[in-house]
Amino acid sequence: MLINLSNHPSNKWTSKQKREALIKFFDLIDINFPIINPEDDEKYIYELAMSYKEKCIEIFKNESDEKDDNAVHIMGEFTFTYALVSLLLSDGIKCIASTTKRIVKDLENNKSEVTFEFVRFREYKKI
C-alpha cells in the first residue's frame, strides 16, 4: 500500500505515475498534506510529524496486508517532510518522493509556462 501525503491527490496524477504506484504498491490512499503556518515553531512541527506518523501506522495496520510493500509518498513543506520522513524511517517505514522533469515554455511578455512530467519514484534513504 502507498499512502500519498502531498498537496497533489492521486486522482490528479498522470496515468504513468498512478500506474507505477499501483504496480509497485497495489493500493493507494490519499492523506491531505497539512497546512503549515510559516510562524509555527520546531516543537509544533515535531508534534505534527508525530501525529502524522501515528496516522500512517494506523492506516497500514487497518488497511494493509502484512505481505504488502508499504510506503509513504511524501512531498511538501521541507521541515515537516524532513521530520516525518525521519520518524517513519526510524520505524522501518519506507518513504518515497516523485521525481519530475521541469518543462519550461517561454511565452510573450517575459512570461513562461512550467509543467512537470513524472519520471519515477525515488526512495528516501538514511545516510
Secondary structure as UniProt FT lines:
FT   STRAND          2..6
FT   HELIX           10..12
FT   HELIX           15..25
FT   STRAND          28..32
FT   TURN            38..39
FT   HELIX           42..63
FT   TURN            66..67
FT   STRAND          71..74
FT   HELIX           78..90
FT   TURN            91..92
FT   STRAND          94..106
FT   TURN            109..110
FT   STRAND          112..123
//
